Amino acid sequence: MTDDLLFDEFELNGHNLANRIGLAPMTRTSATDDGHATDRMARYYASFARGGFSFLVTEGVHPDATHSQGYPNQPGLATDEQAAAWERVVDAVHAEGSPIFAQLMHAGAQAQGNRYGYDPVAPSAYRPPGEMSELYGGSGEFPEADALDADGLTAVTEGFVAAAERAVEAGFDGIEVHAANGYLLHEFVDPLVNDRDDEYGGSPANRARFPAEVTAAIDEATPDEFVVGVRTSQAAVTDEERVWPDGEETAAALFGALSEAGADYVHVTGGDATAPEVPDTDRTLAELAVEYVDDVAVIANGGLGDPENARTALADGSDLITLGTGALANHDWPDRVRTGEPLDELDPSIVFQPDASLSDAEIPGDD
Ligand SMILES: Cc1cc2nc3c(=O)[nH]c(=O)nc-3n(C[C@H](O)[C@H](O)[C@H](O)COP(=O)(O)O)c2cc1C
C-alpha cells in the first residue's frame, strides 16, 4: 500500500499492475489503408507505458472484414496480416513493462468508412443523428443501417471470437469488447436504437444478452490468463446526452450478465465519472457497476485528468481508472503525478489538426 490510492498495485486476472492508471482507448486513424498497425503507432503506444501507465487499451480495432470497420485507416484484427502488424506495437509496449489490451470494436450504425464495403448494420434499422465526424475521416449524414438477422448475429459473434484469437497470437495480454459510445454492442443495450421483438430486445435482460453472449464466446475461446474486459456507457458518440431511460435496471441487468459471461473487468465511461449521470439514482455509473458486478474489476473513465478526480473515483469503489485526453496531453501523467510535476493542458492544435491522426509533435522522437 502507498499513501496515494493512485499508486497502489492491483492484480488483474494474474497481471500485476504497478498502479491504478491505464490508457483509455483512443481512435487515431493512423493505420495503413489496409488496416495494418505501423512502427509509428508502436512508438506512440510505447511512450505511454514508458510514462508510467500500468496498462494500455488500444484504439477501437475492427474485428471482421465485413461490416465492423468504423473509420478509414482504423487498424484491424480481421486478418492474420493485420494481427502480425500489431506485434511491433505489443513488443514495444511490453519492452516498457506494461500489458496491452486490444479494443475490439464493431462500429454498427455509427460506421463512417469501411474499405471492405460500406454497408452498416445495427440491432434494428437505424440512422444515427447528426453528421459524421470529419476529424475521423467522415462527411455528411449517416446512411440508415440494416437490422441484423439471426445469421448476421452469428457472423458478428464469430468475427469477435476470431479477432480475439488473433489478438492472442499477436501477443496481446487481453481484449476489451467495445459495448459503449453508440457502436454496435451498445446499440443492443440502448432501447432508443434497439426495437427488436426477439430475445435480444425489450427488457433490460434481453438487451444485455448479445453483448454478454459475445463476451462469453470470447472468454471460452481464449486462455484463462488472457484478460477479457468490456466497455460500457450510456452516451453515444452521435448523442452525448443519451442515457438509459430505465437507468439502474439496465445497469443491474448488464453488469450482472457480463459477470456471468466471464468478464474480467467492466470499463465504464461518461462525461464525468465522478458525477451521477444515470436516471433515477444519485450514484455514478461506476458505483452502479461496483454494486452489480460479481467478482469483476471496475474501471472508471471520463473527466479524471485532474488527479483529485481520479482519486475520488477510486475512493468511490472503482479498482482502476483510465485517462483519454489527460494522457494525450501528458504521455507520462502517472510519473508526473507521482513526482509532483505539473501537468500540461491538451493542445488541440497538435492532436486534432488537421484531423485525429497521429502528428509528429506528439510522438517522442518523431518531431
Ligand atoms: C481522440 C479520441 C479518440 C477516442 N476513440 C475511442 C475509441 O476508439 N474507443 C473508445 O472506447 N473510446 C474512445 N474515445 C473516448 C475515450 O476513451 C474516453 O472515454 C474519453 O476521452 C473520456 O475520457 P477523458 O475525459 O479521460 O478524455 C476517444 C477519445 C478521444 C479523445
Ligand as a Chemical Component Dictionary entry (heavy atoms), coordinates in Angstrom:
data_LIG
# 
_chem_comp.id                   LIG 
_chem_comp.type                 NON-POLYMER 
_chem_comp.pdbx_formal_charge   0 
_chem_comp.three_letter_code    LIG 
# 
loop_
_chem_comp_atom.comp_id 
_chem_comp_atom.atom_id 
_chem_comp_atom.alt_atom_id 
_chem_comp_atom.type_symbol 
_chem_comp_atom.charge 
_chem_comp_atom.model_Cartn_x 
_chem_comp_atom.model_Cartn_y 
_chem_comp_atom.model_Cartn_z 
_chem_comp_atom.pdbx_ordinal 
LIG C1  C1  C 0 -9.079  11.132 -29.904 1  
LIG C2  C2  C 0 -10.044 10.237 -29.158 2  
LIG C3  C3  C 0 -10.396 9.008  -29.706 3  
LIG C4  C4  C 0 -11.259 8.137  -28.997 4  
LIG N1  N1  N 0 -11.504 6.881  -29.500 5  
LIG C5  C5  C 0 -12.122 5.958  -28.723 6  
LIG C6  C6  C 0 -12.163 4.582  -29.110 7  
LIG O1  O1  O 0 -11.608 4.164  -30.136 8  
LIG N2  N2  N 0 -12.815 3.724  -28.287 9  
LIG C7  C7  C 0 -13.424 4.138  -27.123 10 
LIG O2  O2  O 0 -13.999 3.316  -26.411 11 
LIG N3  N3  N 0 -13.364 5.428  -26.733 12 
LIG C8  C8  C 0 -12.707 6.330  -27.487 13 
LIG N4  N4  N 0 -12.572 7.620  -27.035 14 
LIG C9  C9  C 0 -13.110 8.001  -25.724 15 
LIG C10 C10 C 0 -12.036 7.909  -24.656 16 
LIG O3  O3  O 0 -11.638 6.563  -24.446 17 
LIG C11 C11 C 0 -12.548 8.475  -23.320 18 
LIG O4  O4  O 0 -13.683 7.750  -22.930 19 
LIG C12 C12 C 0 -12.899 9.958  -23.391 20 
LIG O5  O5  O 0 -11.833 10.699 -23.952 21 
LIG C13 C13 C 0 -13.210 10.494 -21.989 22 
LIG O6  O6  O 0 -12.094 10.323 -21.137 23 
LIG P1  P1  P 0 -11.152 11.571 -20.761 24 
LIG O7  O7  O 0 -12.030 12.576 -20.052 25 
LIG O8  O8  O 0 -10.084 10.993 -19.880 26 
LIG O9  O9  O 0 -10.610 12.132 -22.041 27 
LIG C14 C14 C 0 -11.777 8.529  -27.747 28 
LIG C15 C15 C 0 -11.451 9.794  -27.227 29 
LIG C16 C16 C 0 -10.585 10.623 -27.906 30 
LIG C17 C17 C 0 -10.198 11.951 -27.277 31 
# 
loop_
_chem_comp_bond.comp_id 
_chem_comp_bond.atom_id_1 
_chem_comp_bond.atom_id_2 
_chem_comp_bond.value_order 
_chem_comp_bond.pdbx_ordinal 
LIG C1  C2  SING 1  
LIG C2  C3  SING 2  
LIG C2  C16 DOUB 3  
LIG C3  C4  DOUB 4  
LIG C4  N1  SING 5  
LIG C4  C14 SING 6  
LIG N1  C5  DOUB 7  
LIG C5  C6  SING 8  
LIG C5  C8  SING 9  
LIG C6  O1  DOUB 10 
LIG C6  N2  SING 11 
LIG N2  C7  SING 12 
LIG C7  O2  DOUB 13 
LIG C7  N3  SING 14 
LIG N3  C8  DOUB 15 
LIG C8  N4  SING 16 
LIG N4  C9  SING 17 
LIG N4  C14 SING 18 
LIG C9  C10 SING 19 
LIG C10 O3  SING 20 
LIG C10 C11 SING 21 
LIG C11 O4  SING 22 
LIG C11 C12 SING 23 
LIG C12 O5  SING 24 
LIG C12 C13 SING 25 
LIG C13 O6  SING 26 
LIG O6  P1  SING 27 
LIG P1  O7  DOUB 28 
LIG P1  O8  SING 29 
LIG P1  O9  SING 30 
LIG C14 C15 DOUB 31 
LIG C15 C16 SING 32 
LIG C16 C17 SING 33 
# 
